[in-house]
Amino acid sequence: MNAPAEALQLPKLGLGCSPIDPGGEARDLAPVIDRALDLGYALFDTAELYGTEAAIGASLARRPGARSSVVVVSKVWSTHHRPHLVESACERSLRQLGLTELDLMLIHTPQAWRPRDQPPHLLSIEAMQRHARYGEDGGRFVPDDVPLQETWGALERLRDRGLVRGIGVSNFAAAHLRTVLTTGGPPSVHQIAHSPMAPQTDVAALCATHGVTLMAHSPLAAPGLLTQPAVETIAAARGWAPAQVVLRWNIERGVIPLPGTRCHHHLAQNLQTLQMRLTEHERATLTALSGASLSPPAPAPAQ
């Protein structure tokens, strides 16, 4: 039976540690991770794809007492859905992080891929990042015929071995989530793009029914979200930043936002939302933005 999210004592906000900018350039997040730990962040979201696991591990190693209060989330990439590769990917992530156990391991996307002209194998971070940026990567990758049930079963075995405490999914549509729900115990968490502009109500309702905790990657990324008049009006009236308004909306819906930033000021500002509170009217105003004319963003596979 999957460990319930409550047993993991998940913080209400975390730091997204993706290194991939919209333009496709990697960035060094080591100073940001150090600063986040100093500020008291207790949830760090990474992935084998991101290349930031080692930086998180190094920061934790410099603070021997921090590990017991920090939740670390990682993910297995789409090219590693085969059960033996799920195991290898998890073991590599643990080595990169310098840990003996992960708090949460997620399936990064429901789509499985493999190299066209080679047997499926554990890819380098650089090869995974190229695949994430360029999709089929000029034809070098093709869909892999791996049922989600097999990938999920591999995660369950990792949990049974004590390599991970909880398991979950990311970027799953409702149909993908139902496949997992009929395979075994429910995921501890589901990580999706979630904001007032794109609340994914069908997925959120399914998660609520089965007790799956929602995490929001890229919670501030919906086009035009932070300049919506409703968001700006609430921010101005409260003396908050627009980003704080949106993050607080997620928190009050029971969704754990994972904003990423390279700005130390924004790190502190985002953390302050834990002490804020929206009125019922403000929450309703923000929720109503799902009917606005802006199109929701396409899922970002690198998040």
C-alpha positions, 0 to 999 in steps of 0.5 A: 500500500502506498505511503499516504502523503500525510505520513511524509509531512509535506510542506505547503510550498517548495522550490522547483529545481528545474534547470531548463529556461524557456529558451533551452539554456541550463542554469546553475541553481546551486546558490539558489538551493543554498539560499533556500535551505538557509531561509527554511525551505523544506521541500525541493523538487528535482528530477534526473532530467534536471541535472540539479540533484548533485547540487541539492545533495551537496547543499544538504551535505553541508548542513548535516542536520537539514536532511531530517526536515527536508523532503526531496522529490525526484522523477524518472524520465520518459526514456527510462520507463522500462522496469530495470531502467526505473531501478537504475535511474532511482539508484543514480538519483540517490547517488547524485543526491547523496541519499540512501532514501528518496522521499518521493519518486514520480513518473515524470510524464506518462509517455515512454520513449526509447532510442531508435537505433540502440537498445533502451539504456540509462541515458546521460543527463545531457541526452535526456535534456536534449530529448526534453527540449527537442521532442523526438530529437531529430528522429533519434527517439521513438515511442516505447511500448511500455505499459504504465502499469509496468512502470508503476509496478517498478516504483512500487518495488522501489518503495518496498525495498526502502529506496523511496518513501512514497511514489507518485506521478507528474503531468498525467491526464485523467485517463493516465491517472485512472490507469495507475489507480486501477493498478495498485494503491493511489499515488501519494502525489500528482504534480501538474501545471495548476493555476487560476488560468489552468486549474485542470479541474477534472484531474484535481477532482479525481485526485481529491476523490482518491486522496492524492495530494496535488503539487503545482509545477510552474505555478506562475507560468500561465501566459498573462497570469500575473498581469491579469487585472484581478490578480493585480487588483488583489496584489495592490490592495494587499501590498503583495506581489502578484506572484504571492497572490497566485501562490496563496490561491494554490495553497488555500486549495490544498495544492503545493506550489513549486515556484522556481526562481534564481532571485534570492528576493523572490525566494524569500517573497514566495516563502512569505505566502505561508503567513498570508491569507486570502478572503473568500471573495478574493479566492472566488475572484481568482478561481473565476479566471479559469473562464478568462479568454487566455489559453492555458499553457501547453504542458511543459515536459521539462518541469 
